């Protein structure tokens, strides 16, 4: 049975969307759209790097565990990483679509969409069933993402990324805009670094985000999880202290796969524990 449209006259219509310059005339919702909790947009490039994926996963997961709803656009890359992290953390997430609810785009994210609603989240669109995603509908979708949220985080974006449109909408609606600092030699960090230079708040974790929004920080993570992360990072720090700085050598001596190493080193780079000193070497901060 098709989901009924919710109009601005309906009490279920989000009040925050009624405040934006171009509120959607109707909304179609699959799942539960909760507007009684803080919502934060976590968006970025579809062609995300491992650094961007890890940053989105870390920040969205921490936000979800703190009770903040994570809103994104169900696209490849940063969007999918943010949604997945929120679901895996047992948190709340909303996917705003540029198509009807019956057309999941991209198709490969169908399972993710099912997981979002199964976990208590929501799929939201202003388009009726049967409406396909088109180029002009993605920027329109972005205004809803920004409009639902207290703040917007751009995790990774090139200088001309569509994710920057979401930041523009957020600024127009006087919502907080944040960005994750990136590698100055990486094109996909140019947009986020430019946002920071223009006044966006730099954020590297959920505590930074909550500070920008004026909210209480989340409770500390459980000790076992924190200890596991510390053990991995401690191993890299130990190897660096022994003068082992090249990526291939670190992977060999740690006994990890390249994917495992990239995940761990990206987290350490985001937190400032290490920094890249060349195209393929690292040093402790």
N, C-alpha and C positions, 0 to 999 in steps of 0.2 A: 504494500500500500504506500503510495507516494507521501512524503512528509509534507504536512500543510505549511503554507507560508506564514511567517510571523511578520506583521507590519508594525510600524512605529506606534500604532494605537493599541497594540497588544501589550499587556503587562509583562510578558516574557521578553519583549524586545529590550536589548541592553541599553540602559540609559546613556552610557558613555558613547555609544554610536550615534545617539541623537544629538550629541554635542558637536560632531565634526562637520566640516563644511559641506560635504556631500554624503549624507547618511544613506545607506542602502534603503531602497523603497520596500524591500522585503528580504527576509532571511529564511533559508531552509536549513534545518539542523538535524543531524543524525547523532544522537547521544545527548549528553547533558552539558549545556553551556552554562557554566557557573560564572557569574559576574560579582559574586559576593566575596571573592578573594582577589588579591593582587595578581594581575596578569602581566607578564613580560614577554616581549617578542624576542626570539633568538633566530636571526636570519643571516644569510650570506650566500656565497657563490655556490652554484651547482657543481662546478669543477674544483671542489675543495682539495687542499693539500692534506697530508697526514697531520700536519700541525693544526690546520683549521678544524679537521674532524675531531681531533683530540680536545681542542679548546671548546668546541660546541658540546661535546659529550660531557666534559668536566663541568662546565658552567651550568648547562641545562640540568644535569643530574643533581648538582648541589642545590639549585633553585627548587627543583621538584621536592627534594628531601626537606627543604625549609618551608614547604607549604605554598610556594609561589607557583602559579600556573604558567606553563610554557606554551607560547603561541608561535606558530610558524606556518609555512606554506606548502608542506608535503612534497617539496621538490627534492631532487637528488642533492647530495652534498650536505651542506650545513643544515638545511631544514630537516632532512631525514635523520641526521645524527642527533639533532636536538629533540625531536619527537621520540626517537628510540631511547635516548638516555632518560627522558622523563618517564616513559612507560616502565623501563627496567628498574627505575628507582622507586616504583610504586607511587608515582606522583600523578599530577593532572596535566593534560596537554590538549590543545585545540589546534586543529589543522584547518586553515582557511583556504578554500579551493577556488580555482578560476574556471570551474566547470560545474555541471549539475552533480548532485550527490551520487548519481548512478554511473558517472564516468570518472574513475580514479585515474589521475595522471600525475606521474608516469605509471604505466601499468605495473611495473615492478614493485611499486609501493602499495599494492593492494593489501598484502598481508599486514603491512604497517598500519594502514587505515583500519583494518579489522581489529588490530591490537589496541589502537587508540580508543575506539568505542568500547571494546571489551573491558578495558581498564577503567572505564568511567569518564573518559574524555569525550570530545565531540568533533565532528566534521561540520564545517559551516560554509555556506555559500549564499550568494545573492541570486544565483541562477537556477532556474527550474530544471528538472530532470530532462535529459536529452541534449542539454547545452554543452557543446564541445569547448575545450580550452583553445583560445586564440591569442595571438600576440598582444592585442589591446586589453584583454581581460586580466592579464597578470598585473599590470600597474594598478588597475582598478581593485584587484584583490588585495594589493599591498596597502591601500588606504584603510581597508577593514582590519588588517593585521595591526597596523599602527593605532587605529582608532579604538580597538578593544583594550589596548595596553597602557599601563602607567608609564612604562619605559620600553625603549627598543635598543637591542644590542646587535650591532653589526659585527659578526665574528671574523669574517674574511671576505674581501671584495676587491675586485680590480677597480681601476679608475672610472670605468664606465659601467660597472655592474648594476643590474636591475635592483639589487638589494639596497642600493643607495636611495632609490625612490622611496622605499619604506622609511628611511631616515628623514627624508624631506617631508613626507606626510606627518611624521611624528613632530618635527620642528614646527610645522604649520599649526599643529594643534596644541602647541606648548607642552608637549610631553618630553620626558627626559630621553636623550640620545647618548648611547654609550658605544664604545668600540674596543675591540681586542687589539692591542699593539701587535704589529707583525714585523717580519724580517724585511729590512729596507731594500734588500736585493730581490725580493720576491714580488712579481707583478700583482699577485692576488692579495697582497697586503697594501698596495698603493692607496686603494680607496679608504680602508680603515685608518691608515696612518694620516691621510689627508683630513679625515673627519676629526681626528684628535687634534691636529694642528688648527682646525677651525673652531675648536671649543668643545667637542664631544668628550665626555668623561672616559678616560682609559680604565678598563676593567680586566682583571685576570682571574677572578673567582667570584663566587656568589656573595661573599662578604662585601666586596667592592660594590656590587650591584645594589645590595640592600642599603649600603651607606649612601649611595646616590639617591635612592628612593626614600630615605629616611625611615627605613623599617628595621625591626630588631633582627640581629643575626641569627642564623639557624643554630640548633643544638649541635654539639660536636659529634662527628661520626663515631661509630663503635670502635673500640680499641683494636680488635682483630683486623679490621679492614685498614685502619691507619697504620698498624704495624707492618702489614704486608706491603703496602706502598712504600714505607720507609725502608724496608729491607732491600727492595729492588733499587731504590735510589741510592742507598748506602753502598751497594755493590758498584755502581757506576762511579760514585765519588771515590771509592777505594782505588779503582783502576786508574782514574785520572790522577790521583795522588802518586801513583807509581810511574807516571809518565806515559801511560797508554792513552792516547788522545784521538787516534784515527778511528773512524766509524767501524771499519772492517775489523780492526784489532779489538775494539771494545766488544763487538758482537762475538768474536771468537773466544775471548777470555771469559766473558759472562756466560757463554753457553746458551745464548738465546737465539731465536730466529730473528731475521731482519725486521719482521713485522712487530715482534715483541719489543725489540730495541727501539724502533721508531715511536711506539706508543709511550714507552717510559721516558725517552729523551725529550719528546714533545712536552710531556707534563712538566719535566724539570726546567725546560726552556721557558715555558709559560710562567712558572713560579719564580723564575730568576735564579734558580740554583746553578744553572750552567748557561754558557753562551757559546755560539758558534764562532770559531776563530779562523775558519777558512771554508772552502767548499765542502770539506769532509773531515773536519776535526773540531774538537770541543775543549773547553776549559771550565773549571769550577769558578763560580763568582765569589 
